[in-house]
Amino acid sequence: MARELDLPSNVRGVVVTNVDPDSGVAELQKGDVIEEINQQPITSVSDYNKIAGSLDPSQAQVLSICRHRMRSFLVLRPR
């Protein structure tokens, strides 16, 4: 999959396959790779589900992502 998405070989995380434009995560884009949530590494879908399930939805969350071969951070704020 990394080759299909033209990702650097050292990128580890989960690939965003769909984003609901009405959700609080509309800043994410299809094809983004979520590498960390609040400095907690994401290496599998089960990691993502565990960490995402433990988040406080009233607090901002910081995601480390890889998009178009560049790493950046997104701050997702509660609505």
mmCIF file of the N, C-alpha and C atoms, coordinates in Angstrom:
data_MODEL
# 
_entry.id   MODEL 
# 
loop_
_atom_site.group_PDB 
_atom_site.id 
_atom_site.type_symbol 
_atom_site.label_atom_id 
_atom_site.label_alt_id 
_atom_site.label_comp_id 
_atom_site.label_asym_id 
_atom_site.label_entity_id 
_atom_site.label_seq_id 
_atom_site.pdbx_PDB_ins_code 
_atom_site.Cartn_x 
_atom_site.Cartn_y 
_atom_site.Cartn_z 
_atom_site.occupancy 
_atom_site.B_iso_or_equiv 
_atom_site.pdbx_formal_charge 
_atom_site.auth_seq_id 
_atom_site.auth_comp_id 
_atom_site.auth_asym_id 
_atom_site.auth_atom_id 
_atom_site.pdbx_PDB_model_num 
ATOM 1   N N  . MET A 1 1  ? 0.824   -1.192 0.000  1.00 0.00 ? 1  MET A N  1 
ATOM 2   C CA . MET A 1 1  ? 0.000   0.000  0.000  1.00 0.00 ? 1  MET A CA 1 
ATOM 3   C C  . MET A 1 1  ? 0.867   1.254  0.000  1.00 0.00 ? 1  MET A C  1 
ATOM 4   N N  . ALA A 1 2  ? 1.994   1.228  0.726  1.00 0.00 ? 2  ALA A N  1 
ATOM 5   C CA . ALA A 1 2  ? 2.872   2.400  0.772  1.00 0.00 ? 2  ALA A CA 1 
ATOM 6   C C  . ALA A 1 2  ? 3.322   2.786  -0.628 1.00 0.00 ? 2  ALA A C  1 
ATOM 7   N N  . ARG A 1 3  ? 3.601   1.795  -1.456 1.00 0.00 ? 3  ARG A N  1 
ATOM 8   C CA . ARG A 1 3  ? 4.038   2.087  -2.829 1.00 0.00 ? 3  ARG A CA 1 
ATOM 9   C C  . ARG A 1 3  ? 2.898   2.713  -3.625 1.00 0.00 ? 3  ARG A C  1 
ATOM 10  N N  . GLU A 1 4  ? 1.685   2.183  -3.457 1.00 0.00 ? 4  GLU A N  1 
ATOM 11  C CA . GLU A 1 4  ? 0.527   2.726  -4.176 1.00 0.00 ? 4  GLU A CA 1 
ATOM 12  C C  . GLU A 1 4  ? 0.287   4.187  -3.831 1.00 0.00 ? 4  GLU A C  1 
ATOM 13  N N  . LEU A 1 5  ? 0.512   4.548  -2.567 1.00 0.00 ? 5  LEU A N  1 
ATOM 14  C CA . LEU A 1 5  ? 0.282   5.920  -2.113 1.00 0.00 ? 5  LEU A CA 1 
ATOM 15  C C  . LEU A 1 5  ? 1.526   6.790  -2.225 1.00 0.00 ? 5  LEU A C  1 
ATOM 16  N N  . ASP A 1 6  ? 2.626   6.214  -2.728 1.00 0.00 ? 6  ASP A N  1 
ATOM 17  C CA . ASP A 1 6  ? 3.891   6.938  -2.882 1.00 0.00 ? 6  ASP A CA 1 
ATOM 18  C C  . ASP A 1 6  ? 4.348   7.538  -1.553 1.00 0.00 ? 6  ASP A C  1 
ATOM 19  N N  . LEU A 1 7  ? 4.341   6.700  -0.505 1.00 0.00 ? 7  LEU A N  1 
ATOM 20  C CA . LEU A 1 7  ? 4.750   7.146  0.826  1.00 0.00 ? 7  LEU A CA 1 
ATOM 21  C C  . LEU A 1 7  ? 6.221   6.858  1.058  1.00 0.00 ? 7  LEU A C  1 
ATOM 22  N N  . PRO A 1 8  ? 6.891   7.689  1.854  1.00 0.00 ? 8  PRO A N  1 
ATOM 23  C CA . PRO A 1 8  ? 8.257   7.366  2.263  1.00 0.00 ? 8  PRO A CA 1 
ATOM 24  C C  . PRO A 1 8  ? 8.261   6.033  3.015  1.00 0.00 ? 8  PRO A C  1 
ATOM 25  N N  . SER A 1 9  ? 9.361   5.297  2.916  1.00 0.00 ? 9  SER A N  1 
ATOM 26  C CA . SER A 1 9  ? 9.422   3.958  3.510  1.00 0.00 ? 9  SER A CA 1 
ATOM 27  C C  . SER A 1 9  ? 9.330   3.966  5.029  1.00 0.00 ? 9  SER A C  1 
ATOM 28  N N  . ASN A 1 10 ? 9.628   5.095  5.659  1.00 0.00 ? 10 ASN A N  1 
ATOM 29  C CA . ASN A 1 10 ? 9.614   5.140  7.126  1.00 0.00 ? 10 ASN A CA 1 
ATOM 30  C C  . ASN A 1 10 ? 8.272   5.587  7.712  1.00 0.00 ? 10 ASN A C  1 
ATOM 31  N N  . VAL A 1 11 ? 7.259   5.763  6.892  1.00 0.00 ? 11 VAL A N  1 
ATOM 32  C CA . VAL A 1 11 ? 5.943   6.190  7.381  1.00 0.00 ? 11 VAL A CA 1 
ATOM 33  C C  . VAL A 1 11 ? 5.189   4.979  7.911  1.00 0.00 ? 11 VAL A C  1 
ATOM 34  N N  . ARG A 1 12 ? 4.695   5.093  9.138  1.00 0.00 ? 12 ARG A N  1 
ATOM 35  C CA . ARG A 1 12 ? 3.901   4.041  9.775  1.00 0.00 ? 12 ARG A CA 1 
ATOM 36  C C  . ARG A 1 12 ? 2.618   4.678  10.295 1.00 0.00 ? 12 ARG A C  1 
ATOM 37  N N  . GLY A 1 13 ? 1.498   4.055  10.042 1.00 0.00 ? 13 GLY A N  1 
ATOM 38  C CA . GLY A 1 13 ? 0.239   4.592  10.529 1.00 0.00 ? 13 GLY A CA 1 
ATOM 39  C C  . GLY A 1 13 ? -0.935  3.959  9.825  1.00 0.00 ? 13 GLY A C  1 
ATOM 40  N N  . VAL A 1 14 ? -2.079  4.616  9.902  1.00 0.00 ? 14 VAL A N  1 
ATOM 41  C CA . VAL A 1 14 ? -3.282  4.134  9.222  1.00 0.00 ? 14 VAL A CA 1 
ATOM 42  C C  . VAL A 1 14 ? -3.689  5.138  8.154  1.00 0.00 ? 14 VAL A C  1 
ATOM 43  N N  . VAL A 1 15 ? -4.159  4.607  7.040  1.00 0.00 ? 15 VAL A N  1 
ATOM 44  C CA . VAL A 1 15 ? -4.540  5.436  5.898  1.00 0.00 ? 15 VAL A CA 1 
ATOM 45  C C  . VAL A 1 15 ? -6.003  5.833  6.025  1.00 0.00 ? 15 VAL A C  1 
ATOM 46  N N  . VAL A 1 16 ? -6.267  7.113  5.835  1.00 0.00 ? 16 VAL A N  1 
ATOM 47  C CA . VAL A 1 16 ? -7.641  7.624  5.827  1.00 0.00 ? 16 VAL A CA 1 
ATOM 48  C C  . VAL A 1 16 ? -8.259  7.246  4.484  1.00 0.00 ? 16 VAL A C  1 
ATOM 49  N N  . THR A 1 17 ? -9.354  6.505  4.528  1.00 0.00 ? 17 THR A N  1 
ATOM 50  C CA . THR A 1 17 ? -10.001 6.073  3.291  1.00 0.00 ? 17 THR A CA 1 
ATOM 51  C C  . THR A 1 17 ? -11.266 6.853  2.972  1.00 0.00 ? 17 THR A C  1 
ATOM 52  N N  . ASN A 1 18 ? -11.821 7.532  3.975  1.00 0.00 ? 18 ASN A N  1 
ATOM 53  C CA . ASN A 1 18 ? -13.051 8.285  3.772  1.00 0.00 ? 18 ASN A CA 1 
ATOM 54  C C  . ASN A 1 18 ? -13.169 9.328  4.878  1.00 0.00 ? 18 ASN A C  1 
ATOM 55  N N  . VAL A 1 19 ? -13.680 10.505 4.536  1.00 0.00 ? 19 VAL A N  1 
ATOM 56  C CA . VAL A 1 19 ? -13.883 11.564 5.525  1.00 0.00 ? 19 VAL A CA 1 
ATOM 57  C C  . VAL A 1 19 ? -15.292 12.114 5.350  1.00 0.00 ? 19 VAL A C  1 
ATOM 58  N N  . ASP A 1 20 ? -16.045 12.105 6.424  1.00 0.00 ? 20 ASP A N  1 
ATOM 59  C CA . ASP A 1 20 ? -17.390 12.685 6.412  1.00 0.00 ? 20 ASP A CA 1 
ATOM 60  C C  . ASP A 1 20 ? -17.240 14.204 6.519  1.00 0.00 ? 20 ASP A C  1 
ATOM 61  N N  . PRO A 1 21 ? -17.652 14.965 5.501  1.00 0.00 ? 21 PRO A N  1 
ATOM 62  C CA . PRO A 1 21 ? -17.472 16.419 5.537  1.00 0.00 ? 21 PRO A CA 1 
ATOM 63  C C  . PRO A 1 21 ? -18.226 17.100 6.674  1.00 0.00 ? 21 PRO A C  1 
ATOM 64  N N  . ASP A 1 22 ? -19.210 16.429 7.240  1.00 0.00 ? 22 ASP A N  1 
ATOM 65  C CA . ASP A 1 22 ? -19.967 17.005 8.352  1.00 0.00 ? 22 ASP A CA 1 
ATOM 66  C C  . ASP A 1 22 ? -19.398 16.628 9.710  1.00 0.00 ? 22 ASP A C  1 
ATOM 67  N N  . SER A 1 23 ? -18.320 15.856 9.707  1.00 0.00 ? 23 SER A N  1 
ATOM 68  C CA . SER A 1 23 ? -17.726 15.429 10.979 1.00 0.00 ? 23 SER A CA 1 
ATOM 69  C C  . SER A 1 23 ? -16.739 16.476 11.474 1.00 0.00 ? 23 SER A C  1 
ATOM 70  N N  . GLY A 1 24 ? -16.253 16.274 12.660 1.00 0.00 ? 24 GLY A N  1 
ATOM 71  C CA . GLY A 1 24 ? -15.267 17.188 13.229 1.00 0.00 ? 24 GLY A CA 1 
ATOM 72  C C  . GLY A 1 24 ? -13.866 16.953 12.707 1.00 0.00 ? 24 GLY A C  1 
ATOM 73  N N  . VAL A 1 25 ? -13.711 16.029 11.770 1.00 0.00 ? 25 VAL A N  1 
ATOM 74  C CA . VAL A 1 25 ? -12.377 15.732 11.239 1.00 0.00 ? 25 VAL A CA 1 
ATOM 75  C C  . VAL A 1 25 ? -12.275 16.083 9.757  1.00 0.00 ? 25 VAL A C  1 
ATOM 76  N N  . ALA A 1 26 ? -13.054 17.052 9.333  1.00 0.00 ? 26 ALA A N  1 
ATOM 77  C CA . ALA A 1 26 ? -13.090 17.420 7.919  1.00 0.00 ? 26 ALA A CA 1 
ATOM 78  C C  . ALA A 1 26 ? -11.743 17.921 7.404  1.00 0.00 ? 26 ALA A C  1 
ATOM 79  N N  . GLU A 1 27 ? -10.808 18.275 8.308  1.00 0.00 ? 27 GLU A N  1 
ATOM 80  C CA . GLU A 1 27 ? -9.481  18.721 7.874  1.00 0.00 ? 27 GLU A CA 1 
ATOM 81  C C  . GLU A 1 27 ? -8.667  17.568 7.300  1.00 0.00 ? 27 GLU A C  1 
ATOM 82  N N  . LEU A 1 28 ? -9.025  16.343 7.678  1.00 0.00 ? 28 LEU A N  1 
ATOM 83  C CA . LEU A 1 28 ? -8.347  15.179 7.119  1.00 0.00 ? 28 LEU A CA 1 
ATOM 84  C C  . LEU A 1 28 ? -8.750  15.005 5.669  1.00 0.00 ? 28 LEU A C  1 
ATOM 85  N N  . GLN A 1 29 ? -7.860  14.383 4.891  1.00 0.00 ? 29 GLN A N  1 
ATOM 86  C CA . GLN A 1 29 ? -8.154  14.120 3.493  1.00 0.00 ? 29 GLN A CA 1 
ATOM 87  C C  . GLN A 1 29 ? -7.948  12.646 3.208  1.00 0.00 ? 29 GLN A C  1 
ATOM 88  N N  . LYS A 1 30 ? -8.708  12.129 2.264  1.00 0.00 ? 30 LYS A N  1 
ATOM 89  C CA . LYS A 1 30 ? -8.525  10.758 1.828  1.00 0.00 ? 30 LYS A CA 1 
ATOM 90  C C  . LYS A 1 30 ? -7.070  10.584 1.398  1.00 0.00 ? 30 LYS A C  1 
ATOM 91  N N  . GLY A 1 31 ? -6.428  9.535  1.872  1.00 0.00 ? 31 GLY A N  1 
ATOM 92  C CA . GLY A 1 31 ? -5.028  9.275  1.544  1.00 0.00 ? 31 GLY A CA 1 
ATOM 93  C C  . GLY A 1 31 ? -4.052  9.745  2.601  1.00 0.00 ? 31 GLY A C  1 
ATOM 94  N N  . ASP A 1 32 ? -4.501  10.593 3.539  1.00 0.00 ? 32 ASP A N  1 
ATOM 95  C CA . ASP A 1 32 ? -3.636  10.978 4.663  1.00 0.00 ? 32 ASP A CA 1 
ATOM 96  C C  . ASP A 1 32 ? -3.280  9.727  5.457  1.00 0.00 ? 32 ASP A C  1 
ATOM 97  N N  . VAL A 1 33 ? -2.092  9.727  6.045  1.00 0.00 ? 33 VAL A N  1 
ATOM 98  C CA . VAL A 1 33 ? -1.694  8.645  6.940  1.00 0.00 ? 33 VAL A CA 1 
ATOM 99  C C  . VAL A 1 33 ? -1.588  9.239  8.341  1.00 0.00 ? 33 VAL A C  1 
ATOM 100 N N  . ILE A 1 34 ? -2.398  8.740  9.258  1.00 0.00 ? 34 ILE A N  1 
ATOM 101 C CA . ILE A 1 34 ? -2.342  9.196  10.650 1.00 0.00 ? 34 ILE A CA 1 
ATOM 102 C C  . ILE A 1 34 ? -1.244  8.404  11.341 1.00 0.00 ? 34 ILE A C  1 
ATOM 103 N N  . GLU A 1 35 ? -0.193  9.110  11.779 1.00 0.00 ? 35 GLU A N  1 
ATOM 104 C CA . GLU A 1 35 ? 0.941   8.458  12.434 1.00 0.00 ? 35 GLU A CA 1 
ATOM 105 C C  . GLU A 1 35 ? 0.860   8.532  13.954 1.00 0.00 ? 35 GLU A C  1 
ATOM 106 N N  . GLU A 1 36 ? 0.284   9.602  14.479 1.00 0.00 ? 36 GLU A N  1 
ATOM 107 C CA . GLU A 1 36 ? 0.161   9.773  15.929 1.00 0.00 ? 36 GLU A CA 1 
ATOM 108 C C  . GLU A 1 36 ? -1.110  10.553 16.244 1.00 0.00 ? 36 GLU A C  1 
ATOM 109 N N  . ILE A 1 37 ? -1.671  10.253 17.406 1.00 0.00 ? 37 ILE A N  1 
ATOM 110 C CA . ILE A 1 37 ? -2.743  11.064 17.977 1.00 0.00 ? 37 ILE A CA 1 
ATOM 111 C C  . ILE A 1 37 ? -2.272  11.460 19.367 1.00 0.00 ? 37 ILE A C  1 
ATOM 112 N N  . ASN A 1 38 ? -2.155  12.763 19.590 1.00 0.00 ? 38 ASN A N  1 
ATOM 113 C CA . ASN A 1 38 ? -1.679  13.275 20.885 1.00 0.00 ? 38 ASN A CA 1 
ATOM 114 C C  . ASN A 1 38 ? -0.377  12.596 21.313 1.00 0.00 ? 38 ASN A C  1 
ATOM 115 N N  . GLN A 1 39 ? 0.546   12.474 20.373 1.00 0.00 ? 39 GLN A N  1 
ATOM 116 C CA . GLN A 1 39 ? 1.881   11.903 20.582 1.00 0.00 ? 39 GLN A CA 1 
ATOM 117 C C  . GLN A 1 39 ? 1.863   10.412 20.902 1.00 0.00 ? 39 GLN A C  1 
ATOM 118 N N  . GLN A 1 40 ? 0.753   9.743  20.660 1.00 0.00 ? 40 GLN A N  1 
ATOM 119 C CA . GLN A 1 40 ? 0.671   8.293  20.827 1.00 0.00 ? 40 GLN A CA 1 
ATOM 120 C C  . GLN A 1 40 ? 0.766   7.660  19.441 1.00 0.00 ? 40 GLN A C  1 
ATOM 121 N N  . PRO A 1 41 ? 1.765   6.808  19.216 1.00 0.00 ? 41 PRO A N  1 
ATOM 122 C CA . PRO A 1 41 ? 1.952   6.218  17.888 1.00 0.00 ? 41 PRO A CA 1 
ATOM 123 C C  . PRO A 1 41 ? 0.765   5.354  17.456 1.00 0.00 ? 41 PRO A C  1 
ATOM 124 N N  . ILE A 1 42 ? 0.452   5.449  16.180 1.00 0.00 ? 42 ILE A N  1 
ATOM 125 C CA . ILE A 1 42 ? -0.598  4.643  15.565 1.00 0.00 ? 42 ILE A CA 1 
ATOM 126 C C  . ILE A 1 42 ? 0.091   3.757  14.531 1.00 0.00 ? 42 ILE A C  1 
ATOM 127 N N  . THR A 1 43 ? 0.099   2.457  14.767 1.00 0.00 ? 43 THR A N  1 
ATOM 128 C CA . THR A 1 43 ? 0.747   1.553  13.815 1.00 0.00 ? 43 THR A CA 1 
ATOM 129 C C  . THR A 1 43 ? -0.224  0.550  13.213 1.00 0.00 ? 43 THR A C  1 
ATOM 130 N N  . SER A 1 44 ? -1.462  0.557  13.692 1.00 0.00 ? 44 SER A N  1 
ATOM 131 C CA . SER A 1 44 ? -2.458  -0.381 13.173 1.00 0.00 ? 44 SER A CA 1 
ATOM 132 C C  . SER A 1 44 ? -3.856  0.194  13.396 1.00 0.00 ? 44 SER A C  1 
ATOM 133 N N  . VAL A 1 45 ? -4.818  -0.413 12.748 1.00 0.00 ? 45 VAL A N  1 
ATOM 134 C CA . VAL A 1 45 ? -6.203  0.007  12.935 1.00 0.00 ? 45 VAL A CA 1 
ATOM 135 C C  . VAL A 1 45 ? -6.626  -0.232 14.378 1.00 0.00 ? 45 VAL A C  1 
ATOM 136 N N  . SER A 1 46 ? -6.150  -1.316 14.990 1.00 0.00 ? 46 SER A N  1 
ATOM 137 C CA . SER A 1 46 ? -6.521  -1.565 16.389 1.00 0.00 ? 46 SER A CA 1 
ATOM 138 C C  . SER A 1 46 ? -5.935  -0.499 17.307 1.00 0.00 ? 46 SER A C  1 
ATOM 139 N N  . ASP A 1 47 ? -4.696  -0.024 17.023 1.00 0.00 ? 47 ASP A N  1 
ATOM 140 C CA . ASP A 1 47 ? -4.131  1.101  17.790 1.00 0.00 ? 47 ASP A CA 1 
ATOM 141 C C  . ASP A 1 47 ? -5.029  2.322  17.655 1.00 0.00 ? 47 ASP A C  1 
ATOM 142 N N  . TYR A 1 48 ? -5.408  2.623  16.416 1.00 0.00 ? 48 TYR A N  1 
ATOM 143 C CA . TYR A 1 48 ? -6.254  3.786  16.160 1.00 0.00 ? 48 TYR A CA 1 
ATOM 144 C C  . TYR A 1 48 ? -7.569  3.675  16.937 1.00 0.00 ? 48 TYR A C  1 
ATOM 145 N N  . ASN A 1 49 ? -8.226  2.520  16.831 1.00 0.00 ? 49 ASN A N  1 
ATOM 146 C CA . ASN A 1 49 ? -9.514  2.341  17.512 1.00 0.00 ? 49 ASN A CA 1 
ATOM 147 C C  . ASN A 1 49 ? -9.372  2.481  19.019 1.00 0.00 ? 49 ASN A C  1 
ATOM 148 N N  . LYS A 1 50 ? -8.318  1.920  19.579 1.00 0.00 ? 50 LYS A N  1 
ATOM 149 C CA . LYS A 1 50 ? -8.096  1.992  21.027 1.00 0.00 ? 50 LYS A CA 1 
ATOM 150 C C  . LYS A 1 50 ? -7.880  3.438  21.471 1.00 0.00 ? 50 LYS A C  1 
ATOM 151 N N  . ILE A 1 51 ? -6.999  4.149  20.773 1.00 0.00 ? 51 ILE A N  1 
ATOM 152 C CA . ILE A 1 51 ? -6.674  5.523  21.160 1.00 0.00 ? 51 ILE A CA 1 
ATOM 153 C C  . ILE A 1 51 ? -7.852  6.455  20.878 1.00 0.00 ? 51 ILE A C  1 
ATOM 154 N N  . ALA A 1 52 ? -8.448  6.337  19.705 1.00 0.00 ? 52 ALA A N  1 
ATOM 155 C CA . ALA A 1 52 ? -9.580  7.205  19.359 1.00 0.00 ? 52 ALA A CA 1 
ATOM 156 C C  . ALA A 1 52 ? -10.738 6.995  20.329 1.00 0.00 ? 52 ALA A C  1 
ATOM 157 N N  . GLY A 1 53 ? -10.935 5.767  20.777 1.00 0.00 ? 53 GLY A N  1 
ATOM 158 C CA . GLY A 1 53 ? -12.013 5.481  21.711 1.00 0.00 ? 53 GLY A CA 1 
ATOM 159 C C  . GLY A 1 53 ? -11.788 6.045  23.098 1.00 0.00 ? 53 GLY A C  1 
ATOM 160 N N  . SER A 1 54 ? -10.531 6.364  23.415 1.00 0.00 ? 54 SER A N  1 
ATOM 161 C CA . SER A 1 54 ? -10.222 6.882  24.751 1.00 0.00 ? 54 SER A CA 1 
ATOM 162 C C  . SER A 1 54 ? -10.148 8.410  24.803 1.00 0.00 ? 54 SER A C  1 
ATOM 163 N N  . LEU A 1 55 ? -10.360 9.072  23.666 1.00 0.00 ? 55 LEU A N  1 
ATOM 164 C CA . LEU A 1 55 ? -10.228 10.526 23.609 1.00 0.00 ? 55 LEU A CA 1 
ATOM 165 C C  . LEU A 1 55 ? -11.432 11.231 24.219 1.00 0.00 ? 55 LEU A C  1 
ATOM 166 N N  . ASP A 1 56 ? -11.170 12.389 24.786 1.00 0.00 ? 56 ASP A N  1 
ATOM 167 C CA . ASP A 1 56 ? -12.231 13.240 25.318 1.00 0.00 ? 56 ASP A CA 1 
ATOM 168 C C  . ASP A 1 56 ? -12.719 14.131 24.172 1.00 0.00 ? 56 ASP A C  1 
ATOM 169 N N  . PRO A 1 57 ? -13.942 13.935 23.684 1.00 0.00 ? 57 PRO A N  1 
ATOM 170 C CA . PRO A 1 57 ? -14.420 14.708 22.539 1.00 0.00 ? 57 PRO A CA 1 
ATOM 171 C C  . PRO A 1 57 ? -14.564 16.202 22.806 1.00 0.00 ? 57 PRO A C  1 
ATOM 172 N N  . SER A 1 58 ? -14.488 16.615 24.070 1.00 0.00 ? 58 SER A N  1 
ATOM 173 C CA . SER A 1 58 ? -14.587 18.043 24.377 1.00 0.00 ? 58 SER A CA 1 
ATOM 174 C C  . SER A 1 58 ? -13.224 18.730 24.319 1.00 0.00 ? 58 SER A C  1 
ATOM 175 N N  . GLN A 1 59 ? -12.166 17.965 24.078 1.00 0.00 ? 59 GLN A N  1 
ATOM 176 C CA . GLN A 1 59 ? -10.805 18.507 24.027 1.00 0.00 ? 59 GLN A CA 1 
ATOM 177 C C  . GLN A 1 59 ? -10.268 18.474 22.598 1.00 0.00 ? 59 GLN A C  1 
ATOM 178 N N  . ALA A 1 60 ? -9.389  19.419 22.274 1.00 0.00 ? 60 ALA A N  1 
ATOM 179 C CA . ALA A 1 60 ? -8.714  19.407 20.980 1.00 0.00 ? 60 ALA A CA 1 
ATOM 180 C C  . ALA A 1 60 ? -7.767  18.214 20.926 1.00 0.00 ? 60 ALA A C  1 
ATOM 181 N N  . GLN A 1 61 ? -7.601  17.655 19.729 1.00 0.00 ? 61 GLN A N  1 
ATOM 182 C CA . GLN A 1 61 ? -6.707  16.516 19.523 1.00 0.00 ? 61 GLN A CA 1 
ATOM 183 C C  . GLN A 1 61 ? -5.669  16.913 18.475 1.00 0.00 ? 61 GLN A C  1 
ATOM 184 N N  . VAL A 1 62 ? -4.421  16.498 18.701 1.00 0.00 ? 62 VAL A N  1 
ATOM 185 C CA . VAL A 1 62 ? -3.341  16.803 17.763 1.00 0.00 ? 62 VAL A CA 1 
ATOM 186 C C  . VAL A 1 62 ? -2.977  15.528 17.020 1.00 0.00 ? 62 VAL A C  1 
ATOM 187 N N  . LEU A 1 63 ? -3.078  15.579 15.700 1.00 0.00 ? 63 LEU A N  1 
ATOM 188 C CA . LEU A 1 63 ? -2.727  14.440 14.865 1.00 0.00 ? 63 LEU A CA 1 
ATOM 189 C C  . LEU A 1 63 ? -1.456  14.742 14.098 1.00 0.00 ? 63 LEU A C  1 
ATOM 190 N N  . SER A 1 64 ? -0.558  13.785 14.081 1.00 0.00 ? 64 SER A N  1 
ATOM 191 C CA . SER A 1 64 ? 0.613   13.844 13.216 1.00 0.00 ? 64 SER A CA 1 
ATOM 192 C C  . SER A 1 64 ? 0.261   13.022 11.985 1.00 0.00 ? 64 SER A C  1 
ATOM 193 N N  . ILE A 1 65 ? 0.343   13.660 10.819 1.00 0.00 ? 65 ILE A N  1 
ATOM 194 C CA . ILE A 1 65 ? -0.049  12.967 9.591  1.00 0.00 ? 65 ILE A CA 1 
ATOM 195 C C  . ILE A 1 65 ? 1.042   13.090 8.537  1.00 0.00 ? 65 ILE A C  1 
ATOM 196 N N  . CYS A 1 66 ? 0.960   12.212 7.559  1.00 0.00 ? 66 CYS A N  1 
ATOM 197 C CA . CYS A 1 66 ? 1.778   12.326 6.361  1.00 0.00 ? 66 CYS A CA 1 
ATOM 198 C C  . CYS A 1 66 ? 0.813   12.537 5.207  1.00 0.00 ? 66 CYS A C  1 
ATOM 199 N N  . ARG A 1 67 ? 1.016   13.628 4.472  1.00 0.00 ? 67 ARG A N  1 
ATOM 200 C CA . ARG A 1 67 ? 0.166   13.970 3.327  1.00 0.00 ? 67 ARG A CA 1 
ATOM 201 C C  . ARG A 1 67 ? 1.074   14.385 2.181  1.00 0.00 ? 67 ARG A C  1 
ATOM 202 N N  . HIS A 1 68 ? 0.932   13.727 1.058  1.00 0.00 ? 68 HIS A N  1 
ATOM 203 C CA . HIS A 1 68 ? 1.744   14.050 -0.126 1.00 0.00 ? 68 HIS A CA 1 
ATOM 204 C C  . HIS A 1 68 ? 3.236   14.045 0.210  1.00 0.00 ? 68 HIS A C  1 
ATOM 205 N N  . ARG A 1 69 ? 3.669   13.006 0.939  1.00 0.00 ? 69 ARG A N  1 
ATOM 206 C CA . ARG A 1 69 ? 5.079   12.790 1.299  1.00 0.00 ? 69 ARG A CA 1 
ATOM 207 C C  . ARG A 1 69 ? 5.611   13.823 2.291  1.00 0.00 ? 69 ARG A C  1 
ATOM 208 N N  . MET A 1 70 ? 4.750   14.637 2.872  1.00 0.00 ? 70 MET A N  1 
ATOM 209 C CA . MET A 1 70 ? 5.187   15.632 3.852  1.00 0.00 ? 70 MET A CA 1 
ATOM 210 C C  . MET A 1 70 ? 4.482   15.390 5.175  1.00 0.00 ? 70 MET A C  1 
ATOM 211 N N  . ARG A 1 71 ? 5.241   15.496 6.254  1.00 0.00 ? 71 ARG A N  1 
ATOM 212 C CA . ARG A 1 71 ? 4.658   15.349 7.589  1.00 0.00 ? 71 ARG A CA 1 
ATOM 213 C C  . ARG A 1 71 ? 4.158   16.702 8.075  1.00 0.00 ? 71 ARG A C  1 
ATOM 214 N N  . SER A 1 72 ? 3.016   16.658 8.737  1.00 0.00 ? 72 SER A N  1 
ATOM 215 C CA . SER A 1 72 ? 2.470   17.883 9.313  1.00 0.00 ? 72 SER A CA 1 
ATOM 216 C C  . SER A 1 72 ? 1.566   17.509 10.485 1.00 0.00 ? 72 SER A C  1 
ATOM 217 N N  . PHE A 1 73 ? 1.069   18.530 11.150 1.00 0.00 ? 73 PHE A N  1 
ATOM 218 C CA . PHE A 1 73 ? 0.195   18.338 12.301 1.00 0.00 ? 73 PHE A CA 1 
ATOM 219 C C  . PHE A 1 73 ? -1.152  18.981 12.017 1.00 0.00 ? 73 PHE A C  1 
ATOM 220 N N  . LEU A 1 74 ? -2.192  18.331 12.481 1.00 0.00 ? 74 LEU A N  1 
ATOM 221 C CA . LEU A 1 74 ? -3.539  18.892 12.436 1.00 0.00 ? 74 LEU A CA 1 
ATOM 222 C C  . LEU A 1 74 ? -4.056  18.971 13.858 1.00 0.00 ? 74 LEU A C  1 
ATOM 223 N N  . VAL A 1 75 ? -4.686  20.083 14.183 1.00 0.00 ? 75 VAL A N  1 
ATOM 224 C CA . VAL A 1 75 ? -5.346  20.205 15.478 1.00 0.00 ? 75 VAL A CA 1 
ATOM 225 C C  . VAL A 1 75 ? -6.843  20.134 15.209 1.00 0.00 ? 75 VAL A C  1 
ATOM 226 N N  . LEU A 1 76 ? -7.459  19.082 15.716 1.00 0.00 ? 76 LEU A N  1 
ATOM 227 C CA . LEU A 1 76 ? -8.897  18.903 15.553 1.00 0.00 ? 76 LEU A CA 1 
ATOM 228 C C  . LEU A 1 76 ? -9.581  19.432 16.796 1.00 0.00 ? 76 LEU A C  1 
ATOM 229 N N  . ARG A 1 77 ? -10.401 20.441 16.604 1.00 0.00 ? 77 ARG A N  1 
ATOM 230 C CA . ARG A 1 77 ? -11.063 21.096 17.729 1.00 0.00 ? 77 ARG A CA 1 
ATOM 231 C C  . ARG A 1 77 ? -12.510 20.633 17.829 1.00 0.00 ? 77 ARG A C  1 
ATOM 232 N N  . PRO A 1 78 ? -13.020 20.547 19.057 1.00 0.00 ? 78 PRO A N  1 
ATOM 233 C CA . PRO A 1 78 ? -14.428 20.150 19.209 1.00 0.00 ? 78 PRO A CA 1 
ATOM 234 C C  . PRO A 1 78 ? -15.347 21.209 18.616 1.00 0.00 ? 78 PRO A C  1 
ATOM 235 N N  . ARG A 1 79 ? -16.485 20.772 18.176 1.00 0.00 ? 79 ARG A N  1 
ATOM 236 C CA . ARG A 1 79 ? -17.464 21.701 17.595 1.00 0.00 ? 79 ARG A CA 1 
ATOM 237 C C  . ARG A 1 79 ? -18.260 22.361 18.672 1.00 0.00 ? 79 ARG A C  1 
# 
